[in-house]
Amino acid sequence: MSPDRIIKYVQKNYRLYWRKVRGLDCERFCTLLKIPDRPLQADEYSRLTNPKASTPKRICQRLEDRDVLASIENALLCEGLFDCRSESEIDAVMDATVFGRTKPTRPTRAHGSFIVAQTLPFKRLALHPREERAINHLLNHITDGRFNVICWTDPPPIGSSFVAHTLAANSLPQCEITNTYLIKPSLDADNRGVLAQEAYSPVDVFDAAMNALCEHLNLEGRASGLQILQALRRMRSVLFVLHAECLAPESRDNASKLCDLISEARSDCLRKEGPAPVVLIGKPPVELSSGRTTVVNDMGSLLAFGSRTSQERSEFFESQWRRFCEFRNNVIADDVGARLKRARQYCNSEVEPVMWPSTIRLLAFFASNYERSAISIQPRAGTTLPRCRPSDCRMTSACTLRTLGFKP
């Protein structure tokens, strides 16, 4: 591959690492290219990094200089990048650089409710641009440095669990956030169908997950909310609380580590360096005071396929369906029965005023199953998910699937 094509590929697929971690922009690249005459212009930099644009001739000439290429590799901390001959070789080199710096660990679970995020590049998920915009929007709130508690209040069906997983597994590691954790209601609560309407139950459905988190943070005994907060900050860690609407309000008879942690975080008015340590996905039945807390309630507008987007929905469905066919090792063929036809009609129609990427992704997953013809592709008809499924389908929590009408 030519040097300019490598630059375009890296900037597109490792954008956060490129911009936020390594701080590469037009001004910085002007220094790296060592252009002797006039400085690098903004439109030239845009053409250099845009995969659909042609690279200016004078930049291509500078990229023939091995010293210039070495300077760019050094700026990216990625030796040997310009020796790559294919996209897969670039991914191998970049993944070792970007994700190897954060020492990713395999997901671990405690009672099915505590997860240590595993790094997962965006490219494997084939995200829609709407999802990328929403992820970056939430990421900016987390890394802004002004808040201790971020609360995303939109309901589960819009795919909030998937966005949180993707953000934890990809975006934050690229921003040098060393550890990200996700907790959700315990399996017992999940199987009972604990949703928003049951949020005021006195049962602490996050107790098992918080105990596992404390054990992971090496906190002995009954750790206080302040101790947990200090440990998260010390390790530059972020805790995502999925289905925060299930949180039981704290009372004298119902002490909760998670409530204690949220209370300590929102009341700490001192500005601290590093990311927001607590991110709530769902609207909890606790007071969220202003100051060190911010409420995010505009993600739905970034994610939604509204009216007159049938073509965009169909294109996203087709890309996901083909990806899942490859995951199942199926031969991609259009003539595969009524299920695929119904799914295509559903995505291409304007019957649903609003449709979410997470819904389309699940429809594509079911439509790619050629073996079991009994599975319905209607989102609210109710169907059982197979045990073996790709990472982005596993990222969708049981509560979300049940809300959509699927049986996890």
C-alpha positions in Angstrom: 0.0 0.0 0.0 1.1 3.5 -0.7 2.0 5.7 2.3 -0.9 8.1 1.7 -3.4 5.2 1.6 -2.0 3.9 4.9 -2.5 7.3 6.5 -6.1 7.5 5.2 -6.8 4.0 6.6 -5.3 4.7 10.0 -6.9 8.1 10.5 -10.3 6.7 9.6 -10.2 3.5 11.7 -8.1 4.7 14.7 -9.4 8.3 14.8 -9.5 8.7 18.6 -6.0 7.5 19.0 -4.9 9.7 16.1 -6.5 12.9 17.4 -6.9 12.6 21.2 -4.0 10.4 22.2 -1.3 11.4 19.7 -2.7 14.9 19.0 -2.2 14.8 15.2 -3.8 17.6 13.3 -3.0 19.9 10.3 -0.4 21.9 12.2 1.4 18.9 13.7 1.4 17.1 10.3 2.9 20.2 8.7 5.9 19.8 11.0 6.1 16.0 10.3 6.1 16.5 6.5 8.8 19.1 6.6 7.5 20.9 3.6 10.1 23.4 2.4 7.9 26.0 0.7 4.4 27.1 1.9 2.8 25.4 5.0 0.4 22.6 4.8 -3.1 23.9 4.2 -6.3 22.7 5.9 -7.9 21.5 2.7 -4.7 19.6 1.8 -4.7 17.9 5.2 -8.3 17.0 4.7 -7.5 15.4 1.3 -4.6 13.6 2.8 -6.8 12.0 5.5 -10.0 11.5 3.5 -10.2 8.0 2.0 -12.4 9.2 -0.8 -10.2 12.2 -1.8 -7.0 12.2 -3.8 -3.8 13.2 -2.0 -2.1 16.5 -3.2 0.9 15.8 -5.4 3.3 17.8 -3.3 2.4 15.7 -0.2 2.9 12.5 -2.1 6.3 13.7 -3.0 7.2 14.3 0.7 5.9 10.8 1.6 8.6 9.3 -0.6 11.2 10.5 1.9 11.9 7.7 4.4 12.8 10.2 7.1 9.4 11.8 6.8 7.7 8.3 7.1 9.9 7.6 10.1 8.8 10.8 11.7 5.1 9.9 11.2 5.7 6.4 12.7 7.4 8.0 15.7 4.5 10.4 16.2 2.1 7.4 16.2 4.5 5.3 18.3 4.0 2.7 15.6 7.3 1.5 14.1 7.0 -0.4 10.8 3.6 1.0 9.9 4.6 2.0 6.4 6.0 -1.5 5.7 2.5 -2.9 5.8 1.1 -4.2 2.5 -2.6 -4.7 3.4 -5.3 -3.5 5.8 -5.0 -6.7 7.9 -1.3 -6.0 8.4 -2.1 -2.4 9.4 -4.6 -3.6 11.9 -2.1 -6.1 13.4 0.5 -3.3 13.9 -2.0 -0.7 15.1 -3.9 -3.0 17.5 -0.6 -3.9 19.2 0.1 -0.2 19.6 -3.3 1.2 20.5 -4.7 -1.6 22.6 -1.5 -3.2 23.8 -0.8 0.0 25.7 -3.8 -0.5 28.0 -3.1 -4.2 28.7 -6.6 -5.5 27.9 -8.0 -8.3 29.8 -10.6 -11.0 29.0 -14.1 -10.3 30.3 -14.6 -11.6 33.7 -18.0 -12.1 35.4 -19.3 -12.5 38.9 -22.9 -13.8 39.1 -23.2 -12.6 35.5 -23.4 -9.0 36.5 -19.8 -7.7 36.5 -17.7 -7.3 33.4 -14.2 -6.1 32.8 -14.3 -4.6 29.3 -12.2 -6.3 26.6 -10.8 -4.2 23.8 -12.7 -4.5 20.5 -11.9 -2.4 17.4 -14.8 -0.6 15.8 -14.0 -2.2 12.4 -15.2 -5.6 13.6 -18.6 -4.2 14.6 -19.3 -2.3 11.3 -20.9 0.6 13.2 -23.3 3.0 11.5 -22.2 6.6 11.4 -25.1 7.4 13.7 -23.7 5.1 16.3 -20.2 6.6 16.0 -21.6 10.1 16.5 -23.5 9.0 19.6 -20.5 7.2 21.0 -18.2 10.2 20.4 -20.8 12.5 22.0 -21.0 10.5 25.2 -17.2 10.1 25.1 -16.7 13.9 25.1 -18.8 14.1 28.3 -16.8 11.4 30.0 -13.4 12.8 29.1 -14.3 16.5 29.6 -13.0 16.5 33.1 -15.8 18.6 34.6 -18.1 15.9 35.8 -17.9 12.9 38.3 -21.3 11.4 37.3 -22.7 11.1 33.7 -26.3 10.0 33.4 -27.7 8.9 30.1 -31.4 8.8 30.6 -32.7 7.4 27.3 -34.7 4.1 27.6 -33.0 0.7 26.8 -34.6 0.0 23.4 -32.5 2.6 21.6 -29.4 0.3 22.2 -27.9 2.1 25.2 -26.2 -1.1 26.5 -24.5 -1.7 23.1 -23.3 1.9 22.9 -21.9 1.6 26.5 -20.1 -1.6 25.8 -18.6 -0.3 22.6 -17.5 2.9 24.3 -15.9 0.9 27.1 -14.2 -1.6 24.8 -12.9 0.7 22.1 -13.1 4.5 22.6 -11.9 4.7 26.2 -8.8 2.5 25.7 -7.8 4.7 22.8 -8.0 7.7 25.2 -5.6 5.9 27.6 -8.3 5.1 30.1 -6.7 2.0 31.6 -9.6 0.1 33.0 -13.4 0.1 32.2 -16.0 -1.9 34.1 -19.6 -2.6 33.4 -22.1 -3.7 36.0 -25.8 -4.7 35.5 -28.6 -6.1 37.6 -27.9 -9.6 38.9 -29.1 -12.6 36.8 -31.8 -13.4 39.3 -33.2 -9.9 39.0 -32.8 -10.0 35.2 -34.7 -13.3 34.9 -37.5 -11.9 37.0 -37.8 -9.1 34.4 -36.8 -6.2 36.7 -37.3 -3.2 34.5 -38.0 0.5 35.1 -41.5 -0.1 36.5 -40.0 -2.3 39.2 -37.1 0.0 40.0 -38.4 0.9 43.5 -38.1 -2.6 44.7 -36.1 -2.7 48.0 -33.9 -5.4 46.6 -30.4 -4.2 45.8 -29.9 -5.9 42.4 -26.4 -4.4 42.0 -25.0 -5.8 45.3 -23.3 -8.9 43.7 -21.8 -6.7 41.0 -20.5 -4.1 43.4 -19.0 -6.8 45.6 -17.2 -8.2 42.6 -15.9 -4.7 41.7 -14.6 -4.2 45.2 -12.8 -7.5 45.0 -11.3 -6.6 41.7 -10.1 -3.2 43.1 -8.5 -5.0 46.1 -10.8 -3.3 48.6 -11.2 -5.5 51.7 -14.2 -5.6 54.0 -17.3 -3.4 53.4 -15.8 -0.7 51.3 -17.4 2.8 51.5 -18.4 4.8 48.5 -15.5 7.1 49.1 -13.0 4.3 49.0 -14.5 2.9 45.8 -14.4 6.4 44.2 -10.8 6.9 45.2 -9.8 3.5 43.8 -11.5 4.3 40.5 -9.7 7.6 40.2 -6.3 6.2 41.3 -6.5 3.6 38.4 -8.1 6.1 35.9 -11.0 3.8 35.6 -14.6 4.3 34.5 -17.6 2.3 35.9 -20.6 1.9 33.6 -23.9 1.1 35.4 -26.3 -0.6 32.9 -30.0 -0.3 33.6 -29.5 2.3 36.4 -33.4 2.6 36.5 -33.3 -0.7 38.5 -31.3 0.9 41.3 -33.2 0.7 44.6 -33.4 4.1 46.5 -31.2 4.1 49.5 -32.8 4.2 52.9 -31.9 3.4 56.5 -33.0 -0.2 56.0 -31.4 -0.6 52.6 -27.7 0.4 52.5 -26.3 0.3 48.9 -22.7 0.5 47.9 -23.7 1.8 44.5 -25.9 4.5 46.0 -23.1 5.4 48.4 -20.6 5.7 45.4 -23.0 7.9 43.4 -23.6 10.1 46.5 -19.9 10.6 47.1 -19.1 11.3 43.4 -21.8 13.9 42.9 -21.0 15.7 46.2 -17.3 16.0 45.5 -17.0 19.5 44.2 -13.2 19.5 43.7 -12.1 19.4 40.1 -10.1 16.2 39.5 -8.0 15.2 36.5 -9.1 12.2 34.5 -12.4 10.8 33.2 -15.8 10.8 35.0 -15.6 7.7 37.2 -19.3 6.8 37.1 -21.5 6.6 34.0 -25.2 5.7 34.6 -27.0 4.2 31.7 -30.7 4.7 32.5 -32.5 7.1 34.8 -32.0 6.1 38.5 -34.6 6.8 41.2 -32.0 8.9 43.1 -31.4 12.7 43.2 -28.9 13.9 40.6 -27.9 17.3 41.8 -26.2 19.8 39.5 -22.5 20.7 39.7 -20.4 17.6 39.3 -23.2 15.7 37.6 -24.6 16.0 34.1 -27.6 14.5 32.4 -27.3 13.4 28.8 -30.8 13.1 27.2 -30.1 13.9 23.5 -28.5 10.6 22.4 -31.8 9.4 20.9 -31.8 12.1 18.2 -28.2 11.1 17.2 -29.1 7.4 16.9 -32.6 7.3 15.5 -33.5 6.5 11.9 -36.4 8.8 11.5 -39.0 9.2 8.7 -37.8 9.1 5.1 -34.7 7.1 6.0 -35.8 3.8 4.5 -32.9 3.7 2.1 -30.4 4.3 4.9 -32.0 1.6 7.0 -31.9 -0.9 4.2 -28.2 -0.3 3.5 -27.3 -0.7 7.1 -29.4 -3.9 7.3 -27.7 -5.3 4.2 -24.2 -4.6 5.6 -25.0 -6.2 8.9 -26.7 -9.2 7.3 -23.7 -9.9 5.2 -21.4 -9.6 8.2 -23.5 -12.1 10.2 -23.6 -14.5 7.2 -19.8 -14.5 7.3 -19.9 -15.0 11.1 -22.1 -18.1 10.6 -20.0 -19.3 7.6 -23.1 -19.1 5.4 -22.9 -18.5 1.6 -24.3 -15.1 1.0 -27.3 -15.5 -1.4 -30.3 -13.3 -1.9 -32.7 -16.3 -2.3 -32.8 -17.6 1.2 -36.5 -17.7 2.0 -39.3 -15.6 3.5 -37.4 -14.5 6.6 -34.9 -12.4 4.8 -37.6 -11.0 2.5 -39.8 -9.9 5.5 -36.8 -8.4 7.3 -35.9 -6.3 4.2 -39.5 -5.2 3.8 -39.7 -4.2 7.5 -36.5 -2.1 7.3 -37.5 -0.6 3.9 -40.9 0.5 5.0 -42.1 3.7 6.7 -44.4 1.8 9.1 -42.2 2.4 12.1 -41.8 6.2 12.5 -38.5 5.6 14.4 -36.1 2.7 14.1 -32.8 2.1 16.0 -29.5 0.6 14.8 -29.6 -2.0 17.5 -33.0 -3.3 16.3 -31.8 -3.5 12.7 -28.6 -5.3 13.9 -30.7 -8.0 15.7 -33.0 -8.4 12.7 -30.0 -8.9 10.5 -28.6 -11.5 12.9 -31.9 -13.5 12.8 -32.3 -13.2 9.1 -28.8 -14.6 8.6 -29.8 -17.9 10.2 -30.7 -20.3 7.3 -31.1 -23.4 9.5 -34.0 -22.5 11.8 -37.0 -21.3 9.8 -39.2 -21.0 12.9 -37.5 -17.8 14.3 -39.6 -14.7 13.7 -37.9 -11.5 12.6 -40.7 -9.3 13.9 -39.1 -7.3 16.8 -42.0 -7.7 19.2 -43.1 -11.2 18.3 -40.8 -12.8 20.9 -38.0 -15.2 20.0 -35.2 -17.0 21.7 -31.6 -15.9 21.0 -29.1 -18.6 20.2 -26.2 -19.1 22.6 -23.5 -18.6 20.0 -23.7 -15.1 18.7 -21.3 -12.3 17.8 -19.9 -9.8 20.3 -22.3 -7.0 19.4 -25.3 -9.2 20.0 -23.9 -10.4 23.3 -23.4 -6.8 24.3 -27.2 -6.2 24.2 -28.3 -7.0 27.7 -31.2 -9.2 28.7 -33.4 -6.3 29.9 -32.9 -4.5 26.6 -33.8 -7.7 24.6 -36.9 -8.3 26.6 -38.0 -4.7 26.2 -37.6 -5.1 22.4 -39.8 -8.2 22.5 -37.0 -10.8 22.2 -36.5 -13.7 24.7 -32.9 -13.7 25.9 
